[in-house]
Amino acid sequence: MATVITLRKQEGRPLTFTEVDGNFTSIDNNKQEKVSNLDTATSVDSSADKMLFYDNSSETTKSVVMDNVTSFIERNLIVKCVNDGIAPAVGDGITHITIPSSLNGKKLQNAHAHVYTAGTGGSITNVQIHNLTDSVDILSTPITIDLNEKDSSTAATPVVVGASNTVATADVLRIDVDAVATNTLGLELRIVFGTA
């Protein structure tokens, strides 16, 4: 909200007590404080450096480590593995992903899969993420999509990320399809990276 000041010149008369008090309230509520003489930093330590903020609800000054602000640390990849009208094939390497430098040192936190036509029979759909560069499966329990479901977020057996989940620039991740339910069409992955 912008600071609004009532001026004597605009009103053409002396200001009332209410108008003067309103000016001070507007200045106080809408001020932007500036800390002078701060050095410029080109980077921050997300696990140690803090951001200061004012919590209006409790009227207190607080600070937060950037690692604790999800929107700063999480990076999401959406990977289209198979077109919506095509049945995924069982096998290793349905697609590959090369890790960009913005994900260097990040850890895979979570992964989900989505199909566009739900499988109706046979085995449930199973998807593994394999770090081809490090020769290790990243998921200790693969992504599963139950029969008659389109998304792994509702799976009876949730995905579990293994201990070897850190990626580096230029690592190649291979998407392996271990099983596909009958009549399944399309396959898309949602992969979340972070620092923990």
FENPE-V788456 format. One record per backbone hydrogen bond with DSSP energy under -1.0 kcal/mol. CO is the residue of the C=O (numbers start at 0). NH is the residue of the N-H. If there is no record, write none. Layout:
((CO	NH) (CO	NH))
//
This chain:
((6	10) (7	11) (15	19) (16	20) (17	21) (18	22) (19	23) (20	24) (21	25) (22	26) (23	27) (24	28) (25	29) (44	47) (44	48) (45	66) (48	65) (50	63) (52	61) (54	58) (54	59) (59	54) (61	52) (63	50) (64	67) (65	68) (68	71) (68	72) (69	73) (74	192) (76	190) (78	188) (81	186) (82	85) (85	185) (90	176) (94	174) (96	172) (98	169) (99	102) (100	103) (102	105) (105	166) (106	193) (109	191) (111	189) (112	151) (113	187) (116	184) (118	147) (120	181) (124	144) (125	177) (125	178) (126	142) (127	175) (128	137) (129	131) (129	173) (130	135) (135	130) (137	161) (140	159) (142	126) (144	124) (145	148) (149	114) (151	154) (159	139) (159	140) (162	164) (164	107) (166	104) (167	170) (170	98) (171	131) (171	132) (172	96) (173	129) (174	93) (175	127) (176	90) (178	125) (180	183) (181	119) (184	115) (184	116) (186	80) (186	81) (187	113) (188	78) (189	111) (190	76) (191	108) (191	109) (192	74) (193	106))
//
